[in-house]
Amino acid sequence: MNIQDNSRYREVHARSLADPEGFWGEAAREIDWIEPAKKVFDPSLGLYGRWFAGAVVNTCYNALDRHVAGGRADQLALIHDSPLDSGVTKFTYAQLLLEVKTLAAVMADFGVTKGDRVILYMPMVPQAVVAMLACARIGAVHSVVFGGFAAKELATRIEDAKPKLIFSASCGIEPGRVVAYKPLLDEAIRLSSAKPQACIILQRARQACELDSGRDHDWAELRAAAIAAKKSADCVPVLATDPLYILYTSGTTGVPKGVVRDNGGHLVALKWSMFNLYGIKPGEVFWCGSDIGWVVGHSYIVYAPLFHGATSIMYEGKPVGTPDAGAFWRVISEHKAVSLFTAPTAFRAIKKEDPEGKLIRQYDLSAFRTLFLAGERADPPTVQWAEAQLQVPVIDHWWQTETGWCIAGNPVGLGMLPVKHGSPTVPMPGYQVDVVDEAAKPVAAGTMGSIVIRLPLPPACLPTLWEQDARCKEAYFHEFPGYYKTSDAGYKDEDGYVFVMGRTDDIINVAGHRLSTGGMEEILASHPDVAECAVLGIKDAIKGEVPCGFLVLKAGVTRHQADVEKDVVALVREKLGPVAAFKLAIVVGRLPKTRSGKILRGTIKKIADGAPWTMPATIEDPKVLEEIGDALKGRV
């Protein structure tokens, strides 16, 4: 396959690897620095080197102040759309800056200074964005913990980050239920030996809470008093290598992994990505349908769109059920979004409820031009369905909490490359992605192996884990010397396209054959009655592991479930052959997922294997696991 002539990708990527300092030094000109870097990259610092060493900068200034000064004061910066609660609220750049300056002054009154940690335990409300930017303004290090996270998991994060201040709300709102946050927060603080000096609580109209007179403060009252007193906080200069935030990736047992994001590299890479990867121009409306509790929400709801001078949509709702499977099209149409970035699971849910796309045609999507998917592997049938229904490019791209932005994608701004279904396309500038064997030796094109990234990692990727350099080195840089371990498995084809087939844990060993569950899921998802699926290896006394497929059927399917199960078993045997040992498919009503839309394959496997399991802290609806257990009875 010849790469399209009009794409600048090949030359840009080659230059980023041949001359990384020149490449990222040029990209850094898009940022307003207080002092420029003494070295664009200093290999002598940190675990593998540090970007923009010696530079001084402020992230909040680059997100807000410079745009207000530069003519965007009256442009919309943030649109908050909440079908669950408050309707639509809009903030111009000037209005958002006023809110941030005010809250930053309130934080300073509580003694929060540069380097102090602040935890946010918040729902999808605009005050959460204000709090993140206010932390960045005064050099405090924020750590957002997903709202509604269990008390024990929140406690481990409080214990590790030792926050001076916690921002929270009385409740979160989800379809059909209200989640009281305050009891969870109180219990987490009780469990942790590290105690915050104060908590600032946003009282929501749907369900207020009682405040502890010694520790808790009412957000609205503090804001009103600060505005009346004309309090305001200026931007605090910080080093480019100082931490902007900590984002925890796990921690149901022991000490969680706190991924650190720095200020300078984060600014440069995210600003570069908005046009070169996503094709967004300043002033355009960009919608990232994630949650601020996840890295995608940090990067592309809060930071990157504002660095770029775009308008960002923050949505408190679901792809289905708020009120129906047309929710996304209503938001795009109403706010004239040119691009949506969401998870493949969101589209599988929409496809299940509206398989013919009738709701799509009820809305004016004339401004909409690109759909981006990330978070889980985008299975080809879902991508093809979205392409057919929307008639716009549907771009799968792959990245991780640790990287903070895209590892492999299809660069719209540089000129799109041909789409290959099942692949997130090619490594982005700054990333040398290799596929290697157990000895860290690159394997031939088309051969499955461990996907790794050659060091140094590009700007915005993690420099370390919070106060755990040794653990970071062991977890990410030890197994494959000279590389960052992604813990994903897959292959590269002859054109250099990356195919991510699942976590290395999801490659199952069937009688000595290493098989990809992602490849089997692709086959299952191609069946016309299947809306979404998950394949995992379950214990087998003879073969070690055998694959088991879980199927969710499209709305309106009338065929008998057993017939569909037989169909997909035959389909896998036809496409992969008997080596796959695929004999068991089970129709279920729904799959257990995290609130970010990832299928909890590991928990399903433990239930199927009869192994001990604990309730995942991020599960969307715990009742689904009972349903899975019931479906498995008598089948395994």
C-alpha positions in Angstrom: 0.0 0.0 0.0 1.4 3.4 -0.9 0.9 6.1 1.7 -1.2 9.0 0.3 1.0 11.6 -1.3 -0.8 14.5 0.4 0.1 13.4 3.9 3.1 15.0 5.5 3.2 12.2 8.1 6.3 10.2 7.0 8.6 13.2 6.8 7.3 14.7 10.1 7.6 11.4 12.0 11.1 10.7 10.6 12.3 14.2 11.6 10.9 13.8 15.1 13.0 10.7 15.6 16.1 12.0 13.8 16.1 15.4 15.5 13.8 15.3 18.5 15.3 18.4 20.1 14.8 20.4 16.9 11.3 19.0 16.4 10.0 19.7 19.9 11.9 22.9 20.2 10.0 24.2 17.2 6.7 22.9 18.6 7.5 24.7 21.9 7.3 28.1 20.1 3.5 27.7 20.3 3.7 28.1 24.1 4.2 31.3 26.1 7.2 30.7 28.3 8.3 32.9 31.2 11.8 31.6 30.6 12.8 29.4 27.7 14.4 26.0 28.2 18.1 25.8 28.8 18.0 22.4 27.1 15.1 21.1 25.1 16.0 17.6 26.3 18.4 16.8 29.1 19.3 13.1 29.1 21.1 13.4 32.5 17.9 14.1 34.4 15.3 11.7 35.7 14.8 8.0 34.7 15.3 8.5 31.0 15.9 12.3 30.6 13.6 15.4 31.0 12.0 17.7 28.5 12.4 21.5 28.5 14.9 21.5 31.4 15.3 24.9 33.1 12.3 26.4 31.4 9.8 28.4 33.5 6.1 28.5 32.6 2.5 28.5 33.9 -0.1 26.1 32.5 -3.1 28.1 33.4 -1.7 31.2 31.7 -1.4 29.3 28.5 -4.9 27.9 28.9 -6.7 31.2 29.7 -4.8 34.4 30.3 -3.0 34.6 26.9 -6.3 34.0 25.0 -8.1 36.7 26.9 -5.2 39.1 26.2 -5.0 37.9 22.6 -8.6 38.6 21.5 -10.6 35.5 22.6 -12.0 37.0 25.8 -15.6 36.8 24.5 -15.2 33.4 22.7 -16.7 30.4 24.4 -14.1 28.4 26.3 -16.4 25.8 27.9 -19.9 24.5 27.3 -21.3 22.3 30.1 -24.2 20.2 28.9 -26.0 18.2 31.5 -29.2 16.3 30.5 -29.1 14.8 34.0 -29.2 18.0 36.0 -28.6 21.6 35.0 -29.1 21.9 31.2 -26.5 23.9 29.4 -24.1 26.4 30.9 -21.6 28.4 28.9 -18.4 30.2 29.9 -16.4 32.6 27.7 -12.6 32.7 28.2 -13.0 35.9 30.2 -15.7 34.3 32.4 -13.7 31.1 33.0 -10.6 33.2 33.8 -12.5 35.2 36.5 -13.8 31.9 38.1 -10.3 30.4 38.1 -8.6 33.6 39.5 -11.3 33.7 42.3 -11.0 30.0 43.3 -7.2 30.2 43.2 -7.4 33.1 45.7 -9.6 31.0 47.9 -7.1 28.2 47.8 -4.3 30.6 48.7 -6.4 31.7 51.8 -6.3 28.1 52.9 -2.5 28.1 52.7 -2.2 26.2 49.4 1.1 27.0 47.7 3.3 25.7 44.9 3.9 22.0 45.2 1.0 21.3 47.6 -1.3 18.5 46.5 -5.0 19.0 46.1 -7.5 16.1 45.5 -10.6 16.6 43.4 -13.4 14.1 44.0 -16.0 15.6 41.7 -18.8 14.9 39.3 -18.8 16.2 35.7 -19.5 19.9 36.6 -17.8 23.0 35.4 -16.5 23.7 38.9 -14.2 20.7 38.5 -12.5 22.3 35.5 -12.2 25.6 37.4 -10.6 23.8 40.3 -8.0 22.0 38.1 -7.0 25.2 36.4 -6.9 27.1 39.7 -4.4 24.5 41.0 -2.3 25.0 37.9 -2.5 28.7 38.3 -0.8 28.7 41.8 1.5 25.7 41.1 -0.5 23.2 43.3 -0.5 19.6 42.1 -4.0 18.3 41.5 -5.0 14.7 41.6 -8.5 14.0 40.3 -10.2 10.9 41.7 -13.2 9.7 39.8 -16.4 10.9 41.6 -18.2 8.0 43.4 -15.0 6.0 43.7 -15.2 3.7 46.7 -14.0 5.1 50.1 -11.2 2.5 50.5 -9.7 3.4 47.1 -10.1 7.1 47.7 -8.4 6.6 51.0 -5.3 5.0 49.4 -5.0 8.1 47.1 -5.3 10.5 50.1 -2.7 8.5 51.9 -0.3 8.6 49.0 -0.8 12.2 47.8 -1.2 13.8 51.3 -3.4 16.6 50.0 -3.7 19.9 51.9 -7.1 20.5 50.4 -9.9 18.3 48.9 -12.6 19.6 46.5 -15.8 17.6 46.4 -19.5 17.8 45.9 -22.6 16.7 47.8 -23.5 14.1 45.0 -23.0 12.8 41.5 -26.0 12.2 39.2 -26.4 9.2 37.0 -29.4 7.9 35.1 -31.9 6.7 37.6 -29.8 7.3 40.7 -28.0 9.9 42.8 -24.7 9.0 44.3 -24.0 10.6 47.6 -20.3 11.6 47.7 -20.0 13.1 51.1 -20.4 9.8 53.1 -17.7 8.2 50.9 -15.4 11.2 51.3 -15.9 11.2 55.1 -15.1 7.5 55.3 -12.0 7.8 53.1 -10.6 10.6 55.3 -11.4 8.4 58.4 -9.5 5.5 56.9 -6.4 7.6 55.8 -3.7 8.6 58.2 -3.1 11.7 56.0 -5.8 14.3 56.8 -6.6 17.3 54.6 -6.7 20.7 56.3 -10.0 21.5 54.7 -12.6 20.2 52.3 -14.5 22.6 49.9 -17.9 21.1 49.1 -20.1 22.0 46.1 -23.7 21.7 47.2 -25.9 20.4 44.3 -29.6 21.1 44.2 -30.5 17.5 43.6 -29.1 16.3 47.0 -27.4 18.6 49.5 -25.3 17.3 52.4 -24.4 18.3 56.0 -21.0 19.9 56.4 -18.6 19.1 59.2 -18.2 22.5 61.0 -14.5 21.9 61.7 -13.3 20.8 58.2 -15.9 21.4 55.5 -16.6 24.7 53.7 -19.4 25.6 51.3 -18.0 26.2 47.8 -20.7 28.8 46.8 -20.3 30.8 50.0 -16.5 31.0 49.6 -16.8 32.0 46.0 -19.4 34.7 46.8 -17.3 36.2 49.6 -14.1 36.2 47.4 -15.9 37.9 44.5 -17.4 40.5 46.9 -13.9 41.2 48.3 -12.5 41.3 44.7 -10.0 38.6 45.5 -7.8 37.3 42.7 -4.7 35.2 42.3 -1.9 35.7 39.8 -0.1 32.9 37.9 2.8 31.4 39.8 5.9 30.6 37.7 6.8 26.9 37.9 9.6 24.9 36.2 8.6 23.0 33.1 9.7 19.8 34.9 7.6 20.5 38.0 4.5 18.3 38.4 1.2 19.6 37.1 -0.9 16.6 38.3 -0.9 13.1 39.6 -3.3 10.5 38.2 -3.6 7.2 39.9 -4.0 4.1 37.6 -4.6 1.3 40.1 -4.6 0.6 43.8 -7.3 -1.7 45.1 -4.4 -3.3 47.1 -1.3 -1.7 48.4 0.1 1.6 47.2 -1.5 2.9 44.0 0.6 4.0 41.0 0.5 7.8 40.8 1.4 8.8 37.2 3.1 12.2 37.2 2.5 14.7 34.4 4.9 17.7 34.2 4.0 21.2 33.0 6.2 21.9 30.1 6.2 18.7 28.0 2.4 18.4 28.6 1.8 21.9 27.2 3.9 21.4 24.1 2.7 17.9 23.1 -1.0 18.6 23.7 -0.9 21.9 21.9 0.8 20.2 19.0 -1.8 17.4 18.9 -4.9 19.6 18.6 -4.3 20.5 14.9 -1.7 18.0 13.7 -3.5 15.0 15.0 -7.2 16.1 15.5 -7.3 18.7 12.8 -8.9 21.3 15.1 -8.5 25.0 14.5 -8.6 27.7 17.2 -12.2 28.8 17.7 -13.7 25.5 16.7 -15.9 23.4 19.0 -14.3 20.1 20.2 -16.1 17.5 22.2 -14.3 14.8 24.2 -17.0 12.6 25.7 -14.9 11.3 28.5 -14.9 12.0 32.3 -12.3 14.2 34.0 -11.5 11.3 36.3 -9.7 9.7 33.4 -6.6 10.8 31.5 -8.6 11.4 28.3 -10.7 13.9 30.2 -7.7 15.7 31.7 -6.0 16.0 28.3 -8.9 16.7 25.9 -11.8 18.2 28.0 -9.7 20.5 30.2 -6.3 21.2 28.8 -5.6 20.7 25.1 -8.6 22.5 23.7 -7.9 25.5 26.0 -4.2 25.6 25.1 -5.3 25.8 21.5 -8.0 28.5 21.9 -10.8 26.1 21.0 -14.2 25.6 22.7 -14.5 22.5 24.8 -17.7 20.6 25.6 -18.1 18.9 29.0 -21.0 16.5 29.0 -22.8 15.1 32.1 -24.7 12.3 30.6 -24.5 8.9 28.8 -24.5 7.8 25.2 -27.9 6.0 25.8 -30.6 6.7 28.4 -30.2 10.5 28.7 -32.8 10.3 27.2 -32.1 7.9 24.3 -29.5 6.7 21.9 -29.6 10.0 20.1 -28.0 11.9 23.0 -24.6 12.3 21.2 -26.2 13.6 18.0 -28.2 16.2 20.0 -25.1 17.5 21.6 -23.1 17.6 18.3 -26.0 19.3 16.5 -26.9 21.9 19.3 -23.3 23.0 19.9 -22.0 22.6 16.3 -19.1 20.3 17.4 -16.7 19.5 14.5 -15.2 16.5 16.2 -16.1 13.9 18.9 -13.6 11.8 20.8 -15.2 8.9 22.7 -14.8 5.2 23.6 -15.7 2.4 21.3 -18.0 1.0 24.0 -20.2 4.1 23.7 -20.7 3.4 20.0 -21.4 -0.2 20.7 -24.1 0.9 23.1 -25.6 3.2 20.6 -25.5 0.6 17.8 -27.2 -1.9 20.2 -30.1 0.5 20.8 -30.4 2.1 17.3 -28.9 -0.5 14.9 -30.3 1.2 11.8 -29.1 4.7 12.9 -32.6 6.2 12.7 -31.9 8.7 15.5 -28.8 10.0 13.8 -30.9 11.3 10.9 -33.1 13.4 13.2 -30.2 15.8 13.8 -28.3 18.3 11.7 -24.7 17.1 11.8 -23.5 19.3 8.9 -20.7 20.8 11.1 -19.4 17.4 12.2 -16.4 16.0 10.3 -14.4 13.5 12.4 -15.1 10.8 15.0 -12.1 9.6 17.2 -12.3 6.4 19.2 -9.9 5.3 22.0 -10.0 3.6 25.4 -10.6 0.0 24.2 -9.8 -1.7 20.9 -12.1 -0.4 18.2 -13.4 -3.5 16.6 -13.8 -3.3 12.8 -17.6 -4.0 12.8 -18.2 -1.0 15.1 -16.0 1.3 13.1 -17.6 0.2 9.8 -21.1 0.8 11.3 -20.1 4.3 12.5 -18.5 5.1 9.0 -21.7 4.0 7.2 -24.0 5.9 9.5 -22.1 9.1 9.9 -20.4 9.4 6.6 -17.3 10.9 8.2 -13.8 9.5 8.9 -13.8 7.3 12.0 -10.4 7.2 13.5 -9.2 4.7 16.1 -6.2 5.8 18.1 -4.3 4.2 20.9 -2.8 5.7 24.0 -2.4 5.2 27.8 -2.8 7.0 31.1 1.0 6.9 31.3 1.6 8.7 27.9 -1.1 11.3 28.4 -1.7 11.6 24.6 -1.8 9.4 21.5 0.9 6.8 20.8 -0.5 5.7 17.5 -3.2 7.4 15.4 -4.1 8.8 12.0 -3.0 12.5 11.8 -5.8 14.5 10.4 -3.9 17.8 10.4 -0.8 16.3 8.6 -3.1 14.6 6.1 -5.0 11.4 6.8 -3.5 8.0 5.9 -5.5 5.1 4.5 -7.6 3.5 7.2 -7.0 -0.2 8.0 -9.8 -1.5 10.1 -8.5 -3.0 13.4 -5.4 -0.7 13.4 -5.0 2.7 15.2 -2.7 3.4 12.2 0.9 4.6 12.8 3.1 5.9 15.7 2.8 9.7 16.3 5.8 11.9 16.1 8.2 11.3 19.0 7.2 7.7 19.4 9.3 4.8 18.0 7.1 1.9 18.5 8.6 -1.6 18.2 7.2 -5.1 18.6 9.6 -7.4 20.4 10.0 -10.9 21.7 10.8 -11.9 25.3 14.5 -11.1 24.7 13.6 -7.5 23.6 14.5 -8.3 20.0 12.3 -6.8 17.3 10.1 -9.4 15.5 9.2 -9.6 11.8 6.2 -7.7 10.3 3.0 -9.5 11.0 4.4 -11.4 14.0 2.7 -11.0 17.4 4.8 -9.8 20.3 5.0 -7.2 23.1 4.5 -3.6 22.0 7.2 -1.3 23.4 8.3 2.3 22.9 12.0 3.2 22.5 13.3 5.6 25.2 13.3 8.5 25.6 9.5 8.9 25.6 8.3 12.1 23.9 7.0 15.2 25.8 3.9 14.8 28.1 4.7 11.1 28.9 5.2 10.1 32.5 8.7 11.1 33.9 8.0 8.9 36.9 5.5 7.7 39.5 4.7 10.0 42.4 7.5 9.5 44.9 8.2 6.0 43.5 11.1 6.2 41.0 12.3 2.7 41.7 8.8 1.3 41.2 8.4 3.2 38.0 11.7 1.8 36.7 10.7 -1.7 37.6 7.1 -1.5 36.2 7.9 0.2 32.9 11.6 0.3 32.0 13.1 -2.9 33.4 11.7 -5.9 31.4 12.8 -4.5 28.0 16.0 -2.5 28.4 16.0 0.8 26.5 12.2 0.6 26.1 9.0 1.6 27.8 6.8 -1.5 28.3 3.2 -0.8 27.2 1.9 -4.1 28.5 0.0 -4.4 25.2 0.4 -7.1 22.7 0.1 -7.0 18.9 2.0 -6.6 15.7 3.1 -4.1 13.0 2.4 -4.8 9.3 4.6 -4.2 6.3 3.4 -0.6 6.1 4.3 0.1 9.7 0.7 0.2 10.9 0.3 -0.9 14.5 -2.3 -3.5 15.5 -3.0 -3.6 19.2 -4.6 -7.0 19.9 -5.1 -6.7 23.7 -3.2 -6.5 26.9 -0.4 -9.0 27.2 -2.5 -10.6 29.9 -5.3 -11.1 27.3 -3.1 -13.2 25.0 -4.2 -16.7 26.0 -2.2 -19.9 25.8 -4.3 -22.8 24.3 -2.3 -26.0 24.3 0.9 -24.1 23.6 -0.6 -21.8 20.9 -0.6 -18.0 21.8 -3.9 -16.6 20.6 -5.3 -13.1 20.7 -8.6 -12.6 22.3 -8.9 -9.3 20.3 -8.8 -11.3 17.0 -11.6 -13.6 18.2 -13.7 -10.6 19.4 -13.3 -9.1 15.9 -14.9 -12.3 14.4 -17.7 -12.4 17.0 -18.5 -8.7 16.5 -18.9 -9.3 12.7 -22.0 -11.4 13.4 -25.1 -9.4 12.3 -27.0 -10.1 15.6 -24.1 -9.1 18.0 -23.9 -5.6 19.4 -20.8 -6.1 21.5 -18.7 -9.0 22.9 -15.8 -10.0 25.1 -13.6 -13.0 24.8 -11.3 -14.3 27.6 -9.4 -17.4 28.4 -10.9 -19.6 31.1 -9.1 -22.5 32.9 -9.1 -25.9 31.2 -7.6 -29.0 32.8 -6.3 -30.3 29.4 -5.4 -27.3 27.3 -4.5 -24.9 30.1 -6.9 -22.2 28.8 -9.8 -22.2 26.4 -11.5 -19.1 25.0 -15.1 -18.2 26.1 -17.1 -15.6 24.3 -19.7 -13.4 26.0 -22.2 -11.8 23.6 -24.7 -8.9 23.9 -27.3 -8.9 21.2 -28.7 -5.9 19.3 -32.0 -4.6 20.3 -34.9 -6.3 18.4 -33.1 -9.6 17.7 -35.7 -12.3 17.7 -33.6 -15.4 17.0 -33.2 -17.9 19.8 -30.0 -17.2 21.8 -28.7 -20.7 21.4 -28.8 -20.4 17.7 -26.7 -17.2 17.8 -24.3 -18.9 20.2 -23.9 -21.8 17.7 -23.4 -19.4 14.8 -20.5 -17.6 16.4 -18.8 -20.8 17.5 -18.9 -22.0 13.9 -17.7 -18.6 12.6 -14.6 -18.7 14.8 -13.8 -22.2 13.8 -14.2 -21.2 10.1 -12.0 -18.1 10.4 -9.4 -19.4 12.9 -9.7 -23.1 12.6 -9.8 -25.8 15.3 -6.6 -24.5 16.9 -8.6 -21.7 18.6 -10.5 -24.4 20.6 -13.5 -22.0 20.6 -16.5 -24.0 21.7 -18.3 -21.8 24.2 -20.3 -18.6 23.6 -22.8 -17.2 26.1 -25.4 -14.6 25.4 -25.7 -12.1 28.3 -27.9 -9.0 28.8 -24.9 -6.7 29.3 -21.2 -6.7 30.0 -19.6 -5.4 33.2 -17.7 -2.1 32.5 -15.8 0.6 34.2 -17.4 4.1 34.2 -15.0 5.0 31.4 -16.4 2.1 29.3 -13.7 -0.5 29.6 -15.0 -4.1 29.8 -13.9 -5.8 33.1 -12.5 -8.9 31.4 -10.2 -9.8 34.4 -13.2 -9.9 36.8 -15.3 -12.0 34.3 -12.4 -14.4 34.0 -12.1 -14.8 37.8 -15.9 -15.5 38.1 -15.7 -18.1 35.3 -12.6 -19.7 36.8 -14.2 -19.9 40.3 -11.3 -17.8 41.6 -11.6 -15.2 44.4 -12.5 -11.8 43.2 -13.2 -8.3 44.6 -15.7 -5.7 43.4 -13.8 -3.4 41.0 -13.8 0.1 42.4 -14.6 1.7 39.0 -17.5 -0.6 38.0 -20.5 1.2 36.6 -23.2 -1.2 37.9 -22.2 -4.0 40.4 -25.4 -6.0 39.6 -24.0 -7.0 36.2 -21.5 -9.4 37.9 -24.4 -11.3 39.4 -25.9 -11.6 36.0 -22.6 -12.9 34.6 -22.4 -15.5 37.4 -25.9 -16.6 36.7 -25.2 -16.9 33.0 -22.2 -19.1 33.7 -24.0 -21.6 35.9 -24.0 -25.0 34.2 -21.9 -23.7 31.3 -18.3 -23.9 32.7 
